[in-house]
Amino acid sequence: MITAIITGASSGLGREFALAIKKRCPDVESFWLIARRADRLNALAEELGKDNCYVLPIDIVSEEGIKEFIDSLKDIVPEIKYLINNAGFGKLDDFKNIPSKASYDQINLNCGALTVITREALPYMIKGGEIINVSSIASFAPNPRMAVYSSTKAFVTSFSRALREELKADGINVLAVCPGPMDTEFLPIANIAKGTSKMFDTLPRSKPKRVAKKALKYSARKKAVYTPKLFFKFYRFIAKILPVSLVVKFAKT
């Protein structure tokens, strides 16, 4: 059964990816919806068509959650067409003010869980399959006051590019999606409210629905990176050509 697997599917961009795939990818017969909140996943499953959904309310950072994911792969043996690694979070503050566990959890979820989920799903991916890893404009340069988050997203973008080259021979594309700020649950979880960051107050917002739609288009075209909005594309270019020591001064959140 042709399958789409989406982590962080309970809200925001993950939810929009599920709805976009349902609308634009008629070959997908089954959705695996992964996040911790079962009620949100079940509500999304109702929208998608409950009979076509496999709800996995697990914490993909935990050993138990990963084991349940691996066991489900072995039991069901899906033909994975889309793997959307969307789960992730960040924290805004000086590094010294962020509890160690919050930094540790960012690394485990944004990098570790994404890596493990991808590795375990790969044997089940079909030729023509697509892996979409949600990164961020924060991956383009180190971000003071989001030092750990920007570092984890630099990993995601770098990992995506390297894996894309490895998987070309298998007919599988890997796309890193690098959006700017979106009005989703990411902001309150990151402690970002109006007035807490001049940068976030002034940056244009990316719309989750549009990001999901365009990311699927870029992925189908076998692209490596998708960055929404001309403003952020320009920032990506500037971050490439200017010294990091200079860019980091303007990247402070």
Backbone as CSV, one residue per row, in Angstrom:
resi,resn,N_x,N_y,N_z,CA_x,CA_y,CA_z,C_x,C_y,C_z
1,MET,0.846,-1.198,0.000,0.000,0.000,0.000,0.882,1.248,0.000
2,ILE,0.700,2.139,-0.957,1.497,3.357,-1.069,1.196,4.259,0.125
3,THR,2.261,4.665,0.844,2.104,5.288,2.151,2.868,6.597,2.267
4,ALA,2.284,7.528,3.016,2.960,8.764,3.413,3.095,8.755,4.928
5,ILE,4.297,8.964,5.427,4.556,9.026,6.862,4.915,10.458,7.232
6,ILE,4.236,10.981,8.241,4.437,12.377,8.634,4.650,12.451,10.135
7,THR,5.794,12.964,10.552,6.019,13.200,11.980,5.621,14.629,12.320
8,GLY,5.284,14.844,13.582,4.799,16.169,13.972,3.514,16.522,13.255
9,ALA,2.652,15.510,13.080,1.460,15.669,12.242,0.270,16.279,12.975
10,SER,0.396,16.522,14.264,-0.779,16.929,15.048,-1.196,18.372,14.829
11,SER,-0.309,19.212,14.267,-0.668,20.626,14.088,0.283,21.275,13.093
12,GLY,0.030,22.543,12.813,0.948,23.355,12.023,1.312,22.786,10.675
13,LEU,2.601,22.847,10.349,3.073,22.431,9.035,2.871,20.940,8.794
14,GLY,3.030,20.118,9.821,2.824,18.680,9.653,1.410,18.363,9.204
15,ARG,0.450,19.008,9.845,-0.957,18.824,9.468,-1.182,19.272,8.025
16,GLU,-0.592,20.398,7.643,-0.769,20.910,6.277,-0.129,19.983,5.247
17,PHE,0.974,19.353,5.609,1.574,18.376,4.690,0.621,17.212,4.444
18,ALA,-0.006,16.726,5.497,-0.942,15.611,5.341,-2.103,15.994,4.422
19,LEU,-2.664,17.163,4.642,-3.794,17.615,3.825,-3.374,17.866,2.380
20,ALA,-2.166,18.409,2.187,-1.674,18.678,0.830,-1.424,17.378,0.068
21,ILE,-0.879,16.388,0.739,-0.638,15.093,0.085,-1.967,14.441,-0.285
22,LYS,-2.924,14.522,0.613,-4.253,13.967,0.336,-4.856,14.598,-0.920
23,LYS,-4.667,15.911,-1.073,-5.272,16.648,-2.180,-4.506,16.462,-3.486
24,ARG,-3.186,16.382,-3.411,-2.369,16.470,-4.610,-1.696,15.166,-5.029
25,CYS,-1.788,14.146,-4.191,-1.067,12.901,-4.477,-2.042,11.727,-4.412
26,PRO,-2.827,11.523,-5.464,-3.880,10.500,-5.430,-3.362,9.075,-5.321
27,ASP,-2.065,8.865,-5.583,-1.525,7.507,-5.494,-1.311,7.060,-4.048
28,VAL,-1.330,8.015,-3.110,-1.132,7.665,-1.700,-2.401,7.019,-1.150
29,GLU,-2.259,5.805,-0.644,-3.402,5.042,-0.151,-3.492,5.015,1.375
30,SER,-2.383,5.328,2.034,-2.364,5.226,3.488,-1.501,6.340,4.089
31,PHE,-1.967,6.874,5.223,-1.224,7.891,5.957,-0.828,7.358,7.324
32,TRP,0.432,7.511,7.660,0.889,7.261,9.016,1.071,8.619,9.687
33,LEU,0.291,8.867,10.722,0.314,10.151,11.410,0.997,9.968,12.756
34,ILE,2.114,10.663,12.939,2.942,10.468,14.137,3.090,11.772,14.911
35,ALA,2.750,11.735,16.175,2.958,12.839,17.120,2.555,12.312,18.486
36,ARG,2.661,13.134,19.518,2.335,12.662,20.865,0.855,12.788,21.196
37,ARG,0.134,13.732,20.560,-1.247,14.028,20.957,-2.243,13.208,20.135
38,ALA,-2.751,12.156,20.735,-3.650,11.236,20.032,-4.928,11.923,19.571
39,ASP,-5.473,12.826,20.388,-6.730,13.479,20.018,-6.579,14.301,18.741
40,ARG,-5.457,15.003,18.622,-5.208,15.795,17.410,-5.014,14.885,16.195
41,LEU,-4.300,13.803,16.378,-4.072,12.877,15.275,-5.369,12.224,14.821
42,ASN,-6.207,11.852,15.763,-7.489,11.238,15.416,-8.397,12.224,14.668
43,ALA,-8.358,13.487,15.065,-9.150,14.504,14.371,-8.662,14.668,12.932
44,LEU,-7.338,14.660,12.742,-6.789,14.754,11.392,-7.140,13.514,10.579
45,ALA,-7.101,12.354,11.212,-7.456,11.112,10.526,-8.896,11.157,10.013
46,GLU,-9.778,11.781,10.781,-11.174,11.931,10.341,-11.243,12.763,9.064
47,GLU,-10.438,13.823,9.002,-10.424,14.674,7.804,-9.884,13.929,6.587
48,LEU,-8.875,13.106,6.823,-8.222,12.409,5.713,-8.985,11.171,5.265
49,GLY,-9.825,10.661,6.129,-10.515,9.407,5.867,-9.944,8.347,6.780
50,LYS,-10.642,8.097,7.865,-10.083,7.291,8.953,-9.585,5.927,8.515
51,ASP,-10.255,5.313,7.555,-9.870,3.977,7.112,-8.503,3.960,6.434
52,ASN,-8.047,5.156,5.997,-6.766,5.237,5.295,-5.617,5.661,6.212
53,CYS,-5.890,5.805,7.485,-4.892,6.366,8.399,-4.469,5.380,9.483
54,TYR,-3.196,5.413,9.773,-2.634,4.659,10.886,-2.083,5.689,11.864
55,VAL,-2.717,5.803,13.014,-2.359,6.812,14.005,-1.353,6.232,14.986
56,LEU,-0.204,6.903,15.099,0.852,6.473,16.008,1.132,7.605,17.011
57,PRO,0.431,7.610,18.156,0.665,8.656,19.162,1.872,8.308,20.033
58,ILE,3.058,8.559,19.499,4.286,8.171,20.182,5.224,9.362,20.316
59,ASP,6.145,9.243,21.250,7.225,10.211,21.401,8.442,9.625,20.688
60,ILE,8.816,10.191,19.546,9.872,9.596,18.726,11.269,9.834,19.295
61,VAL,11.359,10.555,20.403,12.636,10.711,21.079,12.889,9.535,22.026
62,SER,11.818,8.905,22.474,11.952,7.824,23.453,12.273,6.495,22.770
63,GLU,12.954,5.620,23.504,13.252,4.284,22.991,11.974,3.513,22.709
64,GLU,10.974,3.689,23.580,9.697,2.996,23.403,9.004,3.442,22.114
65,GLY,9.039,4.755,21.870,8.405,5.285,20.670,9.062,4.780,19.406
66,ILE,10.387,4.789,19.374,11.115,4.301,18.202,10.859,2.813,17.992
67,LYS,10.823,2.057,19.092,10.555,0.622,18.981,9.170,0.370,18.388
68,GLU,8.177,1.154,18.832,6.828,0.981,18.282,6.802,1.309,16.796
69,PHE,7.548,2.339,16.394,7.632,2.694,14.981,8.272,1.564,14.178
70,ILE,9.371,1.032,14.668,10.065,-0.051,13.965,9.192,-1.307,13.892
71,ASP,8.537,-1.629,15.001,7.655,-2.799,15.010,6.503,-2.639,14.029
72,SER,5.975,-1.419,13.930,4.872,-1.152,12.992,5.336,-1.330,11.554
73,LEU,6.547,-0.874,11.251,7.095,-1.071,9.906,7.194,-2.555,9.576
74,LYS,7.689,-3.342,10.520,7.857,-4.782,10.291,6.516,-5.496,10.136
75,ASP,5.519,-5.057,10.907,4.210,-5.714,10.876,3.424,-5.372,9.612
76,ILE,3.465,-4.097,9.217,2.611,-3.631,8.117,3.326,-3.675,6.770
77,VAL,4.630,-3.490,6.771,5.458,-3.463,5.559,4.884,-2.473,4.533
78,PRO,4.897,-1.182,4.865,4.340,-0.189,3.950,5.260,0.069,2.753
79,GLU,4.675,0.523,1.668,5.456,0.998,0.523,5.503,2.524,0.653
80,ILE,6.589,3.022,1.207,6.639,4.448,1.560,6.996,5.295,0.347
81,LYS,6.088,6.181,-0.020,6.333,7.138,-1.113,6.826,8.471,-0.554
82,TYR,6.246,8.887,0.563,6.636,10.153,1.185,7.002,9.928,2.653
83,LEU,8.157,10.438,3.033,8.533,10.513,4.438,8.747,11.979,4.761
84,ILE,7.875,12.525,5.600,7.939,13.943,5.973,8.440,14.034,7.412
85,ASN,9.697,14.418,7.586,10.266,14.606,8.917,10.024,16.052,9.349
86,ASN,8.912,16.253,10.021,8.496,17.597,10.381,8.665,17.908,11.867
87,ALA,8.692,16.895,12.714,8.747,17.122,14.156,10.006,17.888,14.546
88,GLY,9.835,18.880,15.405,10.973,19.650,15.870,10.504,20.833,16.708
89,PHE,11.432,21.417,17.469,11.101,22.613,18.234,12.372,23.393,18.541
90,GLY,12.189,24.643,18.991,13.320,25.488,19.354,13.020,26.274,20.611
91,LYS,14.048,26.929,21.133,13.890,27.813,22.291,14.656,29.106,22.025
92,LEU,14.021,30.230,22.350,14.645,31.537,22.181,15.122,32.075,23.519
93,ASP,16.413,32.316,23.636,17.005,32.973,24.807,18.513,32.822,24.689
94,ASP,19.242,33.539,25.518,20.673,33.288,25.595,20.882,31.853,26.053
95,PHE,21.898,31.208,25.503,22.154,29.802,25.802,22.245,29.544,27.303
96,LYS,22.879,30.449,28.035,23.078,30.245,29.473,21.770,30.254,30.257
97,ASN,20.700,30.806,29.656,19.407,30.887,30.341,18.479,29.723,30.022
98,ILE,18.826,28.923,29.037,17.977,27.803,28.621,18.375,26.564,29.414
99,PRO,17.428,25.905,30.069,17.760,24.690,30.826,18.456,23.657,29.935
100,SER,19.398,22.949,30.533,20.158,21.957,29.767,19.255,20.937,29.093
101,LYS,18.193,20.520,29.783,17.300,19.509,29.212,16.626,20.015,27.944
102,ALA,16.255,21.313,27.922,15.608,21.873,26.731,16.562,21.855,25.537
103,SER,17.826,22.147,25.789,18.814,22.089,24.707,19.049,20.648,24.263
104,TYR,19.165,19.765,25.242,19.362,18.339,24.951,18.191,17.782,24.138
105,ASP,16.974,18.148,24.521,15.786,17.648,23.827,15.706,18.174,22.395
106,GLN,16.134,19.419,22.180,16.157,19.950,20.815,17.060,19.112,19.925
107,ILE,18.233,18.791,20.428,19.183,17.996,19.649,18.625,16.601,19.382
108,ASN,18.054,15.997,20.409,17.512,14.638,20.261,16.369,14.577,19.258
109,LEU,15.468,15.557,19.310,14.315,15.534,18.402,14.687,16.020,17.010
110,ASN,15.287,17.201,16.928,15.549,17.819,15.622,16.565,17.038,14.802
111,CYS,17.535,16.425,15.477,18.603,15.688,14.779,18.488,14.175,14.962
112,GLY,18.496,13.738,16.215,18.545,12.303,16.493,17.340,11.543,15.994
113,ALA,16.138,11.987,16.386,14.929,11.265,15.979,14.747,11.303,14.468
114,LEU,15.023,12.444,13.851,14.921,12.551,12.390,15.837,11.542,11.710
115,THR,17.054,11.411,12.226,18.020,10.486,11.640,17.560,9.035,11.784
116,VAL,17.082,8.679,12.965,16.654,7.301,13.214,15.405,6.957,12.401
117,ILE,14.430,7.847,12.395,13.206,7.607,11.623,13.544,7.395,10.153
118,THR,14.435,8.229,9.626,14.827,8.110,8.216,15.516,6.778,7.949
119,ARG,16.443,6.428,8.814,17.187,5.173,8.609,16.270,3.954,8.654
120,GLU,15.331,3.937,9.589,14.454,2.775,9.727,13.415,2.714,8.605
121,ALA,13.037,3.872,8.068,12.035,3.901,6.991,12.629,3.561,5.630
122,LEU,13.927,3.812,5.452,14.551,3.662,4.128,14.329,2.305,3.460
123,PRO,14.460,1.193,4.169,14.268,-0.094,3.495,12.858,-0.286,2.917
124,TYR,11.928,0.522,3.356,10.540,0.385,2.908,10.166,1.423,1.852
125,MET,11.115,2.280,1.494,10.808,3.326,0.514,10.886,2.760,-0.899
126,ILE,9.971,3.211,-1.727,9.904,2.733,-3.101,10.694,3.658,-4.025
127,LYS,11.036,3.155,-5.195,11.697,3.987,-6.194,10.775,5.135,-6.567
128,GLY,11.322,6.333,-6.630,10.502,7.510,-6.854,10.014,8.116,-5.557
129,GLY,10.441,7.516,-4.438,10.038,8.033,-3.136,10.682,9.381,-2.836
130,GLU,10.101,10.076,-1.874,10.564,11.417,-1.538,10.662,11.580,-0.025
131,ILE,11.825,12.058,0.424,12.024,12.402,1.825,12.053,13.920,1.922
132,ILE,11.193,14.471,2.747,11.163,15.921,2.953,11.497,16.201,4.409
133,ASN,12.637,16.838,4.631,13.081,17.182,5.968,12.842,18.666,6.224
134,VAL,12.103,18.970,7.272,11.802,20.366,7.574,12.972,20.965,8.342
135,SER,13.678,21.863,7.671,14.779,22.598,8.276,14.292,24.020,8.569
136,SER,15.094,25.020,8.288,14.728,26.395,8.641,15.724,27.362,8.008
137,ILE,15.323,28.627,7.877,16.283,29.655,7.473,17.378,29.783,8.529
138,ALA,17.104,29.303,9.736,18.111,29.328,10.801,19.303,28.442,10.472
139,SER,19.158,27.571,9.474,20.265,26.685,9.097,21.323,27.399,8.265
140,PHE,21.003,28.589,7.763,21.926,29.274,6.848,23.111,29.920,7.568
141,ALA,22.926,30.243,8.839,23.992,30.871,9.626,23.700,30.655,11.104
142,PRO,24.726,30.680,11.950,24.475,30.566,13.389,23.613,31.723,13.883
143,ASN,22.633,31.399,14.726,21.717,32.418,15.252,21.950,32.623,16.741
144,PRO,22.596,33.706,17.160,22.669,34.001,18.590,21.266,34.110,19.182
145,ARG,21.087,33.616,20.372,19.836,33.513,21.112,18.965,32.342,20.628
146,MET,19.402,31.680,19.574,18.830,30.382,19.199,19.984,29.491,18.738
147,ALA,21.027,29.490,19.558,22.270,28.828,19.179,22.085,27.336,18.924
148,VAL,21.370,26.663,19.820,21.180,25.215,19.671,20.241,24.920,18.507
149,TYR,19.139,25.648,18.436,18.163,25.409,17.368,18.793,25.593,15.992
150,SER,19.506,26.711,15.781,20.098,26.958,14.464,21.145,25.899,14.132
151,SER,21.837,25.403,15.147,22.826,24.346,14.918,22.156,23.037,14.510
152,THR,21.027,22.720,15.144,20.321,21.489,14.770,19.789,21.581,13.347
153,LYS,19.339,22.758,12.945,18.803,22.896,11.592,19.906,22.911,10.538
154,ALA,21.104,23.390,10.931,22.252,23.272,10.028,22.552,21.794,9.775
155,PHE,22.418,20.983,10.816,22.576,19.535,10.661,21.539,18.990,9.681
156,VAL,20.288,19.391,9.845,19.220,18.856,8.995,19.479,19.169,7.525
157,THR,19.854,20.404,7.221,20.111,20.783,5.840,21.323,20.042,5.281
158,SER,22.389,19.963,6.060,23.594,19.258,5.613,23.318,17.762,5.425
159,PHE,22.644,17.161,6.376,22.284,15.745,6.292,21.428,15.480,5.052
160,SER,20.476,16.369,4.790,19.577,16.198,3.642,20.349,16.235,2.328
161,ARG,21.270,17.166,2.204,22.055,17.279,0.972,22.933,16.042,0.754
162,ALA,23.581,15.591,1.831,24.453,14.418,1.703,23.647,13.163,1.366
163,LEU,22.520,12.988,2.060,21.693,11.808,1.824,21.097,11.826,0.427
164,ARG,20.781,12.992,-0.062,20.229,13.115,-1.420,21.197,12.540,-2.445
165,GLU,22.482,12.844,-2.281,23.480,12.305,-3.221,23.569,10.790,-3.106
166,GLU,23.505,10.286,-1.890,23.587,8.833,-1.684,22.417,8.097,-2.327
167,LEU,21.234,8.705,-2.258,20.016,7.993,-2.657,19.605,8.211,-4.110
168,LYS,20.364,9.011,-4.832,20.032,9.243,-6.240,19.974,7.937,-7.019
169,ALA,20.908,7.057,-6.749,20.958,5.779,-7.469,19.740,4.914,-7.179
170,ASP,19.093,5.153,-6.031,17.898,4.394,-5.666,16.610,5.077,-6.131
171,GLY,16.753,6.230,-6.805,15.580,6.936,-7.301,14.785,7.623,-6.206
172,ILE,15.442,7.981,-5.102,14.772,8.648,-3.983,15.346,10.050,-3.831
173,ASN,14.489,11.048,-3.785,14.956,12.425,-3.601,14.818,12.853,-2.149
174,VAL,15.736,13.720,-1.720,15.679,14.293,-0.376,15.662,15.809,-0.502
175,LEU,14.654,16.420,0.069,14.492,17.875,0.018,14.552,18.453,1.413
176,ALA,15.347,19.499,1.595,15.357,20.257,2.847,14.468,21.483,2.657
177,VAL,13.454,21.610,3.482,12.545,22.760,3.431,13.011,23.769,4.474
178,CYS,13.280,24.988,4.039,13.857,26.004,4.930,12.966,27.241,4.986
179,PRO,11.857,27.164,5.716,10.955,28.316,5.798,11.409,29.322,6.843
180,GLY,10.845,30.529,6.735,11.006,31.512,7.796,9.965,31.279,8.861
181,PRO,9.785,32.248,9.765,8.805,32.087,10.843,7.399,31.832,10.308
182,MET,6.676,30.971,10.990,5.284,30.681,10.661,4.449,30.840,11.924
183,ASP,3.237,31.289,11.770,2.353,31.460,12.931,1.748,30.114,13.314
184,THR,2.558,29.309,13.964,2.153,27.976,14.415,2.488,27.851,15.901
185,GLU,2.290,26.663,16.453,2.607,26.432,17.858,4.105,26.509,18.143
186,PHE,4.907,26.526,17.096,6.352,26.654,17.296,6.690,27.904,18.101
187,LEU,6.025,29.018,17.794,6.377,30.293,18.422,6.146,30.298,19.934
188,PRO,4.958,29.943,20.426,4.796,29.935,21.881,5.664,28.898,22.589
189,ILE,5.876,27.749,21.963,6.745,26.731,22.559,8.176,27.256,22.675
190,ALA,8.581,28.068,21.693,9.929,28.645,21.693,10.035,29.882,22.576
191,ASN,8.930,30.252,23.242,8.884,31.465,24.077,9.041,32.739,23.250
192,ILE,8.493,32.702,22.033,8.550,33.858,21.154,7.182,34.523,21.123
193,ALA,7.108,35.691,21.688,5.887,36.502,21.669,6.269,37.893,21.180
194,LYS,5.290,38.680,20.851,5.560,40.039,20.378,6.361,40.791,21.435
195,GLY,7.463,41.362,21.011,8.300,42.114,21.927,9.485,41.349,22.482
196,THR,9.503,40.030,22.288,10.623,39.244,22.814,11.809,39.219,21.848
197,SER,11.547,39.516,20.579,12.616,39.498,19.580,12.281,40.490,18.470
198,LYS,13.116,41.497,18.297,12.897,42.457,17.209,12.947,41.759,15.864
199,MET,13.831,40.773,15.758,13.956,40.028,14.509,12.642,39.331,14.154
200,PHE,12.075,38.588,15.098,10.828,37.875,14.825,9.661,38.837,14.625
201,ASP,9.710,39.990,15.274,8.633,40.964,15.100,8.610,41.548,13.692
202,THR,9.773,41.608,13.039,9.857,42.270,11.734,9.908,41.316,10.540
203,LEU,10.306,40.067,10.765,10.426,39.140,9.640,9.066,38.800,9.039
204,PRO,8.991,38.684,7.704,7.737,38.243,7.086,7.417,36.809,7.465
205,ARG,6.141,36.485,7.510,5.704,35.149,7.880,5.508,34.264,6.647
206,SER,5.919,33.017,6.792,5.602,32.005,5.788,4.287,31.336,6.192
207,LYS,3.463,30.994,5.217,2.173,30.364,5.494,2.305,28.843,5.375
208,PRO,1.986,28.112,6.453,2.174,26.654,6.446,1.519,25.952,5.257
209,LYS,0.323,26.344,4.915,-0.388,25.688,3.813,0.376,25.844,2.502
210,ARG,0.876,27.041,2.266,1.624,27.310,1.037,2.986,26.614,1.061
211,VAL,3.626,26.606,2.214,4.925,25.939,2.336,4.792,24.452,2.001
212,ALA,3.760,23.806,2.541,3.550,22.382,2.264,3.293,22.136,0.781
213,LYS,2.447,22.946,0.204,2.107,22.807,-1.213,3.336,22.965,-2.104
214,LYS,4.092,24.029,-1.871,5.272,24.303,-2.700,6.391,23.282,-2.447
215,ALA,6.534,22.847,-1.209,7.564,21.852,-0.908,7.318,20.568,-1.690
216,LEU,6.066,20.144,-1.782,5.740,18.939,-2.554,6.075,19.135,-4.035
217,LYS,5.864,20.333,-4.541,6.196,20.622,-5.937,7.707,20.561,-6.159
218,TYR,8.461,21.180,-5.252,9.921,21.168,-5.364,10.464,19.747,-5.236
219,SER,9.886,18.987,-4.329,10.331,17.617,-4.139,10.075,16.777,-5.386
220,ALA,8.913,16.956,-5.986,8.578,16.220,-7.209,9.536,16.564,-8.345
221,ARG,10.086,17.779,-8.302,11.058,18.206,-9.323,12.486,17.792,-8.972
222,LYS,12.639,17.023,-7.900,13.937,16.493,-7.466,14.901,17.594,-7.019
223,LYS,14.373,18.658,-6.421,15.205,19.733,-5.911,15.815,19.355,-4.566
224,ALA,16.874,20.087,-4.182,17.578,19.802,-2.933,17.096,20.664,-1.780
225,VAL,16.759,21.932,-2.063,16.369,22.876,-1.010,15.211,23.729,-1.500
226,TYR,14.259,23.964,-0.628,13.177,24.901,-0.927,13.111,25.952,0.178
227,THR,13.240,27.211,-0.219,13.123,28.331,0.702,11.997,29.240,0.227
228,PRO,10.934,29.393,1.007,9.842,30.268,0.603,10.253,31.744,0.663
229,LYS,9.609,32.548,-0.136,9.710,34.007,-0.129,11.059,34.512,-0.636
230,LEU,10.977,35.531,-1.494,12.159,36.139,-2.091,13.099,36.690,-1.020
231,PHE,12.546,37.258,0.046,13.353,37.826,1.124,14.290,36.774,1.717
232,PHE,13.759,35.593,1.975,14.562,34.538,2.590,15.495,33.872,1.587
233,LYS,15.107,33.856,0.315,16.022,33.362,-0.720,17.253,34.274,-0.800
234,PHE,17.003,35.574,-0.685,18.111,36.529,-0.710,19.015,36.338,0.503
235,TYR,18.414,36.110,1.663,19.193,35.863,2.869,20.055,34.611,2.708
236,ARG,19.504,33.585,2.110,20.253,32.359,1.863,21.466,32.634,0.982
237,PHE,21.284,33.478,-0.033,22.373,33.843,-0.937,23.447,34.642,-0.196
238,ILE,23.000,35.632,0.590,23.937,36.473,1.341,24.746,35.635,2.329
239,ALA,24.071,34.702,2.985,24.746,33.853,3.968,25.813,32.979,3.322
240,LYS,25.668,32.722,2.028,26.659,31.915,1.316,27.904,32.715,0.957
241,ILE,27.722,33.977,0.588,28.842,34.730,0.016,29.585,35.595,1.040
242,LEU,28.937,35.923,2.152,29.586,36.752,3.158,30.246,35.891,4.236
243,PRO,31.263,36.389,4.892,31.897,35.643,5.979,30.899,35.371,7.112
244,VAL,30.987,34.195,7.693,30.090,33.834,8.795,30.220,34.825,9.948
245,SER,31.430,35.296,10.179,31.656,36.245,11.277,30.856,37.524,11.114
246,LEU,30.539,37.872,9.873,29.720,39.055,9.607,28.231,38.716,9.656
247,VAL,27.851,37.615,9.012,26.438,37.241,8.943,25.858,36.994,10.331
248,VAL,26.666,36.399,11.227,26.162,36.056,12.555,25.721,37.301,13.337
249,LYS,26.311,38.433,13.033,25.935,39.686,13.707,24.523,40.133,13.311
250,PHE,24.132,39.810,12.072,22.800,40.187,11.600,21.761,39.105,11.836
251,ALA,22.236,37.916,12.224,21.323,36.776,12.410,20.838,36.648,13.851
252,LYS,21.204,37.589,14.697,20.807,37.510,16.104,19.293,37.610,16.227
253,THR,18.695,36.656,16.904,17.250,36.645,17.063,16.843,37.327,18.356
